[in-house]
């Protein structure tokens, strides 16, 4: 296991472990009746000018890493076999950037992952991580529910490729959000629909990471941007993923994924060119292991609603 800083490389389609479907036709099966989970949505009511005005240099500087869900105490969990998903596995392929002047030969998951700023009224300003994922509207990022969703979170703003304050592709604001309700770390999923400043759609500019719903855990990497002094850039750790007792994804010996890494991408099928498939979102810790959600049917439903919001 190791962590490290990575530069941008070429994006290619992720390898497929299940039936490949386009975003317009991908269908996931429902989970058993009686599931305590559901979905919720929110809509931004601020103009782009108001959002930009809110994020003053001081607020950007003092934004704190979002507090992760309370860690479950205990020693390092014992790896256990992953249970079969209740829904049909779905794979949505990654895309290359298509915008004029976009760095088509350099786009990878390291160009799609980035910094997410947001605020919670009465609590302050925070940072998380998010990742551009494939969508019909070419404007969706995946992150974690605990990044303010369901708590009145607002003022969301995202910068792909963020590195120590540098935003090579600029900032995108948000138009709407959807997230999975109920459950714990296994359902810590949220998706944001970004705005289109100057007509620019984020997926056109940086490409997108593919998506895998209802997958079992294999060898994986976690990518995120920890906050705080000396940690404000993308890092990764990798290892064999295994199932937690509540259905979350776990990985032992993952160091460095703290604070603002929440909402970062749990990816599988990582290729030398940087292409990958995201199957969950980083959600803090479970004992001594790093934990992530799983993209299940509920997450599919949220993503499908987000990707078809124009």
C-alpha positions in Angstrom: 0.0 0.0 0.0 1.3 3.4 -0.8 0.2 7.0 -1.3 1.5 9.5 -3.8 0.9 12.5 -6.0 0.1 11.8 -9.6 0.4 14.0 -12.8 -2.2 14.0 -15.6 -2.0 11.2 -18.2 -4.1 10.1 -21.2 -7.8 9.1 -20.7 -9.1 5.9 -22.4 -12.2 3.9 -22.0 -12.2 1.8 -18.8 -12.0 -2.0 -19.0 -15.4 -3.6 -18.7 -16.3 -6.3 -16.2 -20.0 -6.3 -17.0 -22.5 -5.4 -19.7 -21.6 -2.0 -21.1 -24.5 0.3 -21.6 -24.7 3.9 -22.7 -26.0 6.5 -20.1 -29.3 6.8 -22.0 -30.1 3.1 -21.8 -28.4 1.9 -18.5 -30.9 0.3 -16.2 -30.4 -1.0 -12.7 -32.7 -3.4 -10.9 -34.5 -2.2 -7.7 -33.3 -3.4 -4.3 -35.7 -5.6 -2.3 -38.9 -4.0 -1.0 -38.7 -2.5 2.4 -35.2 -0.9 1.9 -34.9 2.1 4.3 -33.1 4.2 1.7 -34.5 6.8 -0.6 -33.4 9.9 -2.5 -33.6 13.7 -2.0 -32.8 16.7 -4.2 -32.0 20.4 -3.8 -31.8 23.3 -6.3 -29.5 26.3 -6.3 -31.3 29.7 -6.1 -28.2 31.9 -6.4 -26.9 33.5 -9.5 -23.4 32.7 -10.7 -22.4 36.3 -9.8 -23.7 35.8 -6.2 -21.9 32.5 -5.9 -18.6 34.0 -7.1 -19.0 36.9 -4.8 -19.6 34.6 -1.8 -16.3 32.8 -2.2 -13.9 35.6 -1.2 -10.2 34.8 -0.9 -10.7 34.7 2.9 -13.5 32.2 2.8 -11.6 30.0 0.4 -8.5 30.1 2.7 -10.4 29.4 5.9 -12.8 26.6 4.6 -12.3 23.5 6.8 -12.2 19.9 5.7 -15.7 18.5 6.0 -16.2 16.3 9.1 -16.6 12.7 8.1 -19.2 10.5 9.7 -18.1 9.3 13.2 -15.5 6.6 12.8 -16.6 3.1 14.0 -14.1 2.2 16.8 -12.2 -1.0 16.6 -9.1 -2.7 15.2 -8.3 -3.2 11.5 -11.2 -5.1 10.0 -10.6 -8.6 8.7 -11.1 -8.8 4.9 -14.2 -10.7 4.0 -15.7 -11.9 0.7 -17.9 -9.3 -1.0 -21.5 -10.2 -1.2 -23.2 -10.3 -4.5 -25.0 -7.1 -5.5 -28.8 -7.1 -5.3 -29.1 -5.2 -8.6 -27.8 -5.9 -12.1 -24.2 -4.6 -12.6 -24.1 -1.6 -14.9 -21.1 0.0 -16.5 -21.1 3.4 -18.1 -17.9 4.1 -20.0 -15.5 7.0 -19.5 -15.2 9.8 -22.0 -12.5 12.0 -23.5 -12.7 15.8 -23.5 -14.2 17.2 -26.7 -14.1 21.0 -26.2 -12.0 23.0 -28.6 -8.5 23.5 -27.1 -9.1 20.8 -24.4 -6.0 18.7 -23.5 -7.3 15.5 -25.2 -4.0 13.7 -24.9 -3.7 14.4 -21.1 -7.2 13.8 -19.6 -7.4 11.1 -16.9 -9.0 10.6 -13.6 -6.3 12.9 -12.3 -7.8 15.7 -14.4 -11.4 14.9 -13.5 -11.0 14.7 -9.7 -11.0 18.1 -7.9 -11.8 20.3 -5.0 -15.4 20.9 -3.9 -16.2 24.0 -1.7 -19.5 24.4 0.0 -21.1 26.0 3.1 -23.6 24.9 5.7 -25.6 27.8 7.3 -24.7 28.2 10.9 -21.6 25.9 10.7 -19.3 27.5 8.2 -17.4 26.8 5.0 -16.0 23.4 4.1 -14.0 21.5 1.5 -14.6 18.0 0.1 -13.5 16.2 -3.1 -15.6 15.3 -6.1 -15.1 13.7 -9.5 -16.5 14.3 -13.0 -18.4 11.2 -14.0 -20.1 10.4 -17.4 -23.5 11.9 -17.9 -25.9 12.8 -20.7 -25.8 16.5 -19.8 -22.0 16.3 -19.5 -22.2 18.3 -16.2 -22.3 15.8 -13.3 -19.8 15.2 -10.5 -20.0 12.5 -7.8 -19.2 13.2 -4.2 -20.3 12.1 -0.7 -23.6 12.7 1.0 -21.9 13.9 4.2 -20.5 16.9 2.3 -23.4 19.0 3.5 -26.2 17.2 1.7 -29.3 16.9 3.9 -27.8 19.6 6.2 -28.8 22.6 4.2 -25.5 22.6 2.2 -25.2 25.4 -0.4 -22.7 27.5 -2.3 -21.2 24.4 -3.9 -18.4 25.1 -6.3 -16.0 22.7 -8.0 -12.6 23.0 -9.7 -11.3 19.9 -11.6 -7.6 19.4 -11.5 -7.2 21.6 -8.4 -3.7 21.7 -7.0 -2.7 23.8 -4.0 -5.1 26.6 -4.9 -4.4 26.5 -8.6 -7.5 25.9 -10.8 -6.2 25.1 -14.3 -9.7 24.7 -15.7 -11.5 27.3 -13.5 -14.5 26.9 -11.2 -18.0 25.5 -11.9 -21.0 26.4 -9.8 -23.9 24.1 -9.1 -27.4 24.0 -10.5 -28.9 21.1 -8.5 -28.0 18.2 -6.3 -29.3 14.7 -5.5 -28.3 12.3 -2.8 -29.2 8.9 -1.2 -31.0 9.1 2.1 -31.0 6.5 4.8 -28.4 4.0 5.6 -24.8 4.7 6.6 -21.4 4.6 4.9 -22.7 2.2 2.4 -25.1 4.8 1.0 -22.9 8.0 1.4 -23.5 9.1 -2.2 -24.4 12.4 -3.8 -24.3 13.9 -7.3 -24.2 17.5 -8.3 -25.3 19.0 -11.6 -22.9 21.9 -12.4 -23.6 25.1 -14.2 -22.2 25.9 -17.7 -20.1 29.1 -17.4 -19.6 30.6 -20.8 -21.4 27.6 -22.3 -18.6 25.3 -21.0 -19.7 21.8 -19.8 -17.2 20.3 -17.4 -17.2 16.9 -19.1 -16.4 18.5 -22.5 -13.4 20.2 -21.0 -11.8 17.5 -18.9 -13.5 14.3 -19.9 -15.1 11.9 -17.4 -14.5 8.8 -15.3 -16.8 5.9 -16.1 -19.3 4.5 -13.6 -20.0 1.1 -12.2 -23.2 0.3 -10.3 -23.9 -2.8 -8.3 -20.3 -4.1 -8.6 -18.5 -6.2 -6.1 -15.2 -4.9 -4.6 -12.0 -5.8 -6.4 -8.5 -4.2 -6.4 -9.2 -0.5 -6.1 -7.7 2.9 -5.6 -9.0 5.9 -3.6 -8.4 9.4 -5.0 -9.0 12.5 -3.1 -7.7 15.9 -2.0 -7.0 16.1 1.7 -7.3 19.6 3.2 -5.0 21.4 5.5 -1.4 22.5 5.6 0.7 20.7 3.0 -2.1 18.4 1.8 -4.0 20.5 -0.6 -3.5 18.3 -3.7 -4.7 15.0 -5.1 -3.3 11.8 -3.5 -4.1 8.2 -3.8 -3.9 4.8 -2.1 -4.6 1.4 -3.5 -5.3 -2.1 -2.4 -7.7 -5.0 -2.3 -11.2 -3.8 -1.6 -13.4 -5.9 0.7 -16.9 -5.8 2.1 -17.6 -4.2 5.4 -20.4 -5.5 7.8 -22.8 -2.9 6.6 -22.1 -3.3 2.9 -19.6 -0.5 2.6 -16.3 -0.9 0.8 -13.2 -1.2 2.9 -9.4 -1.0 2.3 -6.7 -1.6 4.8 -3.4 0.3 5.0 -4.7 3.5 3.3 -2.8 6.4 4.7 -3.2 10.1 3.9 -7.0 10.1 3.0 -8.0 12.6 5.6 -10.3 15.7 5.9 -11.1 17.2 2.5 -10.6 13.8 0.7 -14.2 13.0 1.7 -16.2 12.4 -1.5 -13.2 11.4 -3.5 -13.5 8.5 -6.0 -13.2 4.8 -5.2 -12.1 3.5 -8.6 -11.5 0.1 -10.1 -10.0 -1.0 -13.4 -7.4 1.8 -13.1 -5.2 1.8 -16.3 -1.7 3.2 -16.9 -3.2 6.0 -18.9 -5.3 7.1 -16.0 -8.7 5.8 -17.2 -10.9 4.1 -14.6 -14.4 3.2 -13.4 -15.8 4.8 -10.2 -17.8 2.5 -8.1 -18.2 4.4 -4.9 -17.2 7.6 -2.9 -14.7 7.9 0.0 -16.5 8.1 3.3 -13.9 8.3 6.0 -12.9 5.3 8.2 -14.2 2.1 9.7 -11.9 1.1 12.5 -8.5 1.3 11.0 -9.7 0.8 7.4 -10.6 3.4 4.8 -14.3 3.2 4.0 -16.3 4.1 0.9 -19.9 3.9 -0.2 -21.0 1.5 -2.9 -22.8 2.8 -6.0 -26.0 0.7 -5.7 -29.4 1.0 -7.2 -30.2 4.1 -5.1 -27.1 5.8 -6.3 -28.0 4.8 -9.9 -31.4 6.5 -9.5 -29.8 9.7 -8.2 -27.2 9.8 -11.0 -29.8 9.0 -13.6 -31.9 11.9 -12.4 -28.9 14.2 -12.3 -27.6 13.2 -15.8 -30.9 14.0 -17.4 -31.3 17.5 -15.8 -30.7 20.1 -18.4 
